């Protein structure tokens, strides 16, 4: 019998992705007739997310103590999300649509399910046909269902704020609205039926 489970490993999530997952979970669980008593509560998740967001902002200046405090708040939020994912799995009736309605990602444990896809390699970045447009390509990755890209004009590092366009099945991205003369960092990853790969090595490029 096919068995569905929720993803419970959030260690590879960036800070913004962790906040995004929390938003998806609170939206999916609020008023959901299949999950009448979320555990932890929606209030607990929302409070932890708000405290984490405040800690992210406070740590932006690079203060070591504030960064440590941010990491503590991150650990608290991850623990709550993991417990919530367990609750969803236990109460989801092993129905994929019901489990997905919670806002958590779901995978099957059936043998023969394709493995997680590898991280891609950005093979080319070039200017597009209009000012501020960039064309980004990666290699084709086996088992990948969709490709995801992110970019930032901040200094590359843990405190960079990333922009995440919509995921797509094509390994070629057309990114517009970028600032000419500014240097950007680009990364890509793949998502398979087993979850997301690591982000690719960063690619630095000045937009023209």
C-alpha positions in Angstrom: 0.0 0.0 0.0 1.2 3.4 -0.9 2.2 5.5 2.2 2.4 9.2 2.2 4.6 11.2 4.6 5.3 14.9 5.2 8.7 16.4 4.8 10.1 17.2 8.2 13.7 18.2 7.5 14.0 22.0 7.3 17.7 22.3 8.0 18.4 23.2 4.4 15.9 25.9 4.3 17.2 29.5 4.2 15.7 31.9 6.8 13.3 33.3 4.2 12.3 29.8 3.1 11.6 28.8 6.7 9.4 31.8 7.1 7.6 30.9 3.8 7.0 27.3 4.9 5.5 28.6 8.2 3.2 30.9 6.3 2.1 28.1 4.0 1.4 25.8 7.0 -0.5 28.4 9.0 -2.6 29.3 5.9 -3.3 25.7 5.1 -4.2 24.6 8.6 -6.3 27.6 9.6 -10.0 26.6 9.3 -9.0 23.3 7.7 -11.8 20.7 8.5 -9.3 17.8 8.3 -7.0 19.4 11.0 -9.3 20.8 13.7 -6.7 20.9 16.5 -3.3 21.6 15.1 -0.5 20.7 17.4 1.4 22.9 18.0 -1.3 25.6 17.7 -1.5 28.1 14.9 -0.8 30.8 17.5 2.4 29.1 18.6 3.6 28.9 15.0 2.7 32.5 14.3 4.4 33.8 17.4 7.6 31.8 16.8 7.6 33.1 13.2 7.2 36.7 14.3 10.0 36.4 16.8 12.3 34.8 14.2 11.6 37.5 11.7 12.4 40.2 14.3 15.6 38.3 15.2 16.6 38.2 11.5 16.2 42.0 11.2 18.1 42.6 14.4 21.0 40.4 13.3 21.4 42.1 9.9 24.2 44.3 11.3 26.4 41.3 11.9 26.5 41.4 15.7 27.6 38.0 17.0 25.2 37.9 19.9 22.2 38.9 17.8 23.2 36.3 15.2 23.3 33.6 17.9 19.9 34.8 19.2 18.5 34.6 15.6 19.8 31.0 15.3 18.1 30.1 18.6 14.8 31.5 17.3 15.3 29.6 14.0 15.8 26.3 16.0 12.6 26.9 17.9 10.6 27.5 14.7 12.1 24.4 13.0 11.1 22.3 16.0 7.6 23.6 15.9 7.3 22.9 12.1 8.7 19.4 12.5 6.1 18.6 15.2 3.3 20.2 13.1 4.4 18.0 10.1 4.2 14.9 12.3 0.7 16.0 13.4 -0.4 16.4 9.8 1.0 13.0 8.9 -0.8 11.3 11.7 -4.1 12.9 11.0 -3.9 13.1 7.2 -5.7 9.7 6.7 -2.9 8.8 4.3 -4.7 10.8 1.6 -2.2 12.9 -0.4 -4.7 15.7 -1.2 -5.7 16.1 2.5 -2.0 16.2 3.6 -1.1 18.7 0.9 -4.0 21.0 2.1 -2.0 21.5 5.3 0.7 23.5 3.5 3.4 20.9 4.0 5.1 19.0 1.2 4.4 15.3 0.9 6.2 12.3 -0.6 5.5 8.6 -1.1 7.5 5.8 0.6 6.6 3.3 -2.1 9.6 1.4 -3.3 10.8 2.4 -6.7 10.0 6.1 -6.2 12.6 8.2 -8.0 15.4 9.5 -5.8 16.1 13.1 -5.0 17.5 15.0 -7.9 21.1 16.3 -7.8 21.9 20.0 -7.6 22.2 21.6 -11.0 25.2 23.4 -12.5 24.7 26.9 -14.0 26.3 26.5 -17.4 25.6 30.0 -18.9 24.4 33.4 -18.0 24.0 36.1 -20.7 22.1 39.3 -21.3 18.7 39.1 -22.8 17.2 41.1 -25.6 16.2 44.1 -23.5 18.0 46.1 -20.9 17.9 44.5 -17.4 17.1 41.0 -18.8 19.2 38.0 -18.1 19.0 34.5 -19.6 20.1 31.8 -17.2 20.7 28.1 -18.1 21.7 25.0 -16.2 22.5 21.4 -17.1 19.6 18.9 -17.4 19.3 17.0 -14.1 17.9 13.5 -13.9 14.7 13.0 -11.8 14.1 16.8 -11.6 10.5 17.7 -11.8 11.0 21.5 -11.7 13.8 24.0 -11.5 14.1 26.9 -9.1 16.3 30.0 -9.3 17.1 32.7 -6.8 19.2 35.9 -7.1 20.4 38.7 -5.0 22.4 41.9 -5.5 23.6 41.8 -1.8 27.0 40.5 -0.9 26.9 36.7 -1.1 26.5 35.2 2.3 24.0 34.0 5.0 22.5 37.5 5.4 21.8 38.1 1.7 18.1 38.7 0.8 17.1 36.6 -2.1 14.4 37.0 -4.8 12.7 33.7 -5.8 10.8 33.7 -9.1 8.2 31.1 -9.8 9.6 27.5 -10.3 9.3 26.0 -13.8 9.9 22.8 -15.7 12.4 24.4 -18.1 16.1 24.7 -17.1 16.3 28.0 -18.9 15.1 31.1 -17.0 14.4 34.6 -18.5 14.8 37.1 -15.6 13.8 40.7 -16.3 13.6 43.9 -14.3 17.1 43.7 -13.0 19.2 46.8 -12.6 21.8 47.4 -15.4 25.3 47.9 -14.1 24.7 46.0 -10.9 26.3 42.7 -10.0 24.0 39.8 -9.0 24.5 36.4 -7.6 22.5 33.6 -9.1 21.8 30.1 -7.8 19.6 27.2 -9.0 18.3 24.0 -7.5 16.0 21.2 -8.6 12.9 19.7 -7.0 11.9 16.1 -7.5 9.2 14.0 -6.0 11.5 13.4 -3.0 12.2 17.1 -2.3 14.6 19.8 -3.1 18.3 19.5 -3.9 21.0 21.7 -2.5 21.5 25.1 -4.1 24.0 25.2 -6.9 27.4 26.9 -6.6 26.8 30.7 -6.9 27.3 32.4 -10.2 28.3 36.1 -10.2 27.2 38.3 -13.2 27.0 42.0 -13.9 23.7 42.9 -15.7 24.0 45.2 -18.7 
